[in-house]
């Protein structure tokens, strides 16, 4: 039998970011995410993408 090619995810999540925050803030964030039917990881990824997009365009303009 021939092997089929392995499927690879386009946006594979293979990196980790470890942060330390106040326990009360963490618990409140998790609670709010649950109320909004989302996850903490999803919201943090969204924030990071937005932050990168905002600052990459600003940085590009400053270099010109």
C-alpha positions as CSV (number, residue, x, y, z in Angstrom):
1,X,0.0,0.0,0.0
2,X,1.1,3.5,-0.7
3,X,1.1,6.1,2.1
4,X,-1.2,9.0,1.7
5,X,0.4,12.5,2.3
6,X,-0.2,13.8,5.8
7,X,-2.6,16.7,6.1
8,X,-1.0,19.8,7.6
9,X,-3.0,22.7,9.2
10,X,-2.5,26.0,7.5
11,X,-2.5,27.9,10.8
12,X,-0.8,25.3,13.0
13,X,-0.5,26.5,16.6
14,X,2.9,25.2,17.6
15,X,4.2,28.0,19.9
16,X,3.5,28.8,23.5
17,X,3.5,32.0,25.5
18,X,3.8,31.8,29.3
19,X,2.6,34.8,31.2
20,X,2.1,35.5,34.9
21,X,-0.9,37.6,35.9
22,X,-2.8,38.2,39.1
23,X,-5.0,35.3,40.0
24,X,-8.1,37.4,40.5
25,X,-7.7,39.0,37.0
26,X,-7.1,35.6,35.5
27,X,-10.2,34.2,37.1
28,X,-12.3,37.1,36.0
29,X,-11.0,36.9,32.5
30,X,-11.8,33.1,32.3
31,X,-15.3,33.8,33.8
32,X,-16.0,36.5,31.2
33,X,-14.8,34.3,28.4
34,X,-17.1,31.5,29.5
35,X,-20.1,34.0,29.7
36,X,-19.3,35.1,26.1
37,X,-18.9,31.5,24.9
38,X,-15.3,31.9,23.9
39,X,-12.0,30.7,25.3
40,X,-9.1,32.7,26.9
41,X,-6.7,31.3,24.3
42,X,-9.0,32.5,21.4
43,X,-9.3,36.0,22.9
44,X,-5.6,36.3,23.5
45,X,-4.8,35.1,20.0
46,X,-7.2,37.7,18.7
47,X,-5.6,40.4,20.7
48,X,-2.1,39.4,19.6
49,X,-3.1,39.4,15.9
50,X,-4.8,42.8,16.3
51,X,-1.7,44.2,18.1
52,X,0.7,43.0,15.5
53,X,-1.5,44.3,12.6
54,X,-1.8,47.7,14.3
55,X,1.9,48.1,15.1
56,X,3.2,46.7,11.9
57,X,1.4,49.3,9.8
58,X,2.6,52.0,12.2
59,X,6.2,50.8,12.2
60,X,6.2,50.6,8.4
61,X,5.0,54.2,8.1
62,X,7.7,55.4,10.6
63,X,10.5,53.8,8.5
64,X,9.5,55.7,5.4
